[in-house]
Amino acid sequence: MGEVTANVENTVRGWIATGEYAPGARLPSERQLASDLSAGRTTVRLVLAKLAAEGLIRSEHGRGYFVCEPSR
């Protein structure tokens, strides 16, 4: 994993861990994340797909990415 990819992943995980984006909250768009984090949209998309596969966030077609409720 490259430095930019790791930075994007760590930043998004940090936002969720600190509650900046609480369960049910919508994350910024891929385009906005790419701009804010100085990364390409492909990098952002890959990180979001990884976090979705882990169950940390979910994708809703046409709506965006949302933070999932923590598993018990």
For each residue, the residues with C-beta under 8 A, 3 or more apart:
1: 5 6 9
2: 5 6 43
3: 6 7
4: 7 8 37 38 39 40 43
5: 1 2 8 9 39 43 46 47
6: 1 2 3 9 10
7: 3 4 10 11 37 39
8: 4 5 11 12 33 37 39 43 44 47
9: 1 5 6 12 13 47 50 51
10: 6 7 13 14
11: 7 8 14 15 37
12: 8 9 15 16 27 33 47 48 51
13: 9 10 16 17 51 56
14: 10 11 17 18 20
15: 11 12 18 20 21 27
16: 12 13 19 20 21 56 57 67
17: 13 14
18: 14 15
19: 16 22
20: 14 15 16
21: 15 16 25 27 67
22: 19 25 67
23: 67 68 69 70
24: 66 67 69
25: 21 22 66 67
26: 63 64 65 66
27: 12 15 21 33 48 57 64 65 66 67
28: 32 33 36
29: 32 33 64
30: 33 34 41 44 45 48
31: 34 35 41
32: 28 29 35 36
33: 8 12 27 28 29 30 36 37 39 44 48
34: 30 31 37 39 40 41 43 44
35: 31 32 38
36: 28 32 33
37: 4 7 8 11 33 34 44
38: 4 35
39: 4 5 7 8 33 34 43 44
40: 4 34 43 44
41: 30 31 34 44 45
42: 45 46
43: 2 4 5 8 34 39 40 46 47
44: 8 30 33 34 37 39 40 41 47 48
45: 30 41 42 48 49
46: 5 42 43 49 50
47: 5 8 9 12 43 44 50 51
48: 12 27 30 33 44 45 51 52 57 59 65
49: 45 46 52 53
50: 9 46 47 53 54
51: 9 12 13 47 48 54 56 57
52: 48 49 55 56 57 58 59 65
53: 49 50
54: 50 51
55: 52 58 68 71
56: 13 16 51 52 67 68
57: 16 27 48 51 52 65 66 67 68
58: 52 55 65 66 68
59: 48 52 64 65 66
60: 63 64 65 66
61:
62:
63: 26 60 66
64: 26 27 29 59 60
65: 26 27 48 52 57 58 59 60
66: 24 25 26 27 57 58 59 60 63
67: 16 21 22 23 24 25 27 56 57
68: 23 55 56 57 58
69: 23 24
70: 23
71: 55
72:
